[in-house]
Amino acid sequence: ELMEVDADFAVIVDTNWKNSRNSARNAEYVICSKPFSRNSRQDDVVLVNISEQIPARSIDGEWMGFLKTSPAGTEILRELLTDLFQAGPQTPPMQMIDVLRLLVESGKPVRVVYTAGNWLDIDRVEDVLAGSSFR
């Protein structure tokens, strides 16, 4: 579904973040231009903010870690990162959520595709083992 979005940048967001199996971990929460609704598929919903520190009342969902770029979006991203790193390494090191925030702050729309649950974050060997029983 994410790959079918016609946008330079698109992310997938889990609206079921309160019941996520990942809730005991640091998560990347998002604020979007519109909350999830029945019309979300027809509306162009875009990312407004992404952070590990968003008040629960403002969270529209959890970023699932996927960023889709078009060929033009890839070039925009390459230019943004080249400009950013010409001065040397970033301190502290940047994470993908920092890159997404930079895109938003620079006026580049990042489209949001909403989904609800049924995924598992795999970061460690223990996650792979837990994933074998994931339903």
N, C-alpha and C positions, 0 to 999 in steps of 0.2 A: 504494500500500500504506500509506503514511504517513497519507493522508487517511482511511483506513478505521479507524484506531485510535480507540477510544472512550475518550478521556482528555482532561483539560483541557489538558495539555501533552504533546507527543510530538516526538521527534527521530529522525533516521535516522543510523545509524552503520555505517561500512564496516569489516568485520572483516579485510579484506585490506590493511590499512594498511602492512604491511611491503613490499608489492610495488606500492604506489601510484605513479602517474606524478607525484604531488604530493610525493613524499618528500624532494625537495631544498628544499622551502619550509617556512615555519613552518606547522605544522598544529595543529589543536585536537584533542588526544587525550582519550579518555574512560576512566573507570573506571565499570563498571556493577555492579548488584547481583548479576548472574550473567553468566559469560562465555557467548559464543556456543556453542550446542550444537544438536543435532537438536530438543530440546524448547523452544528459545527462542521459537518461535512460539506455543506454548501457555502458556508461563510469562509472568507480568508482570515484565519486566525494567525496572528504572528506573535513571536516571542517578544516580551517586554523586558524581562529580567530573568537571570538564572543565578542561583547562589545556594550554598549550603545553609545560609542564615536568613531564611524568609519566615516571617511569622505565620503560624499555621492558618490563621484566618485569611491570609492573602494568597496561599498556595493554590494554583490551578492543577498542579500535577508534578510528577517526578520525571526528569529527563532520563531516558533509557540508555543513553550513551551513543546513539546513532546520529550522525550528521550526513545528509545527502547533499552533494553539490552538483550543479550543472557544469558543463565545460567553462562557461563564463564565470560561474561562481568559484570554480577552482582557480582561475586566473586572478580573480579579485582577492581570494584568500592568500594566494602566493605573494601578490604585491603587498598586501597588508602585513604579512609575516616578514617579508624581506625588509620593508621599511622599519618595522619594529625591532628587528634584530641587528640592524646595521650598527647600532651603538654598542653592541656586545650582548652577552647573555643577560637575561632578565633575572632580577632578584626581587622576591623569591621566584623560582621557576614557574612558568605559566602552566596552567592546566587547560583542558579543552573548554571548561566553562568560562575561563578568562577570554579565550578566543571568541566564543559565542557572544559574550558581553561586548567585546570590541566591535564585532560586526553590527550589533544592535546600536551601539553608541555612534558608529560611523554612518548610521542611516540605512544600512542594508537590511531589508526585511528578511527575517528567518521564519518561514512558514511552519506551522505546528500541525501535526497529525495526531489526533487524540486516539488512545486505545485504553482498554481497561483490564489491567492485570494479566495473568498467565505468562509471566516471564520470570527469569531468575538471573541475578547478577552473578557472574562468574569472575572472581578475582584471585581465588586461592584454590589449592588442591582440595580442601575441605568442601568448597563450593561444587566442584565437579562431582564429588561423592554424594553431596546432598541433591545435586541435579539428577542423579540416576533414579531417584524416587520422586521427582517433581511431577505433579499432575495439575 
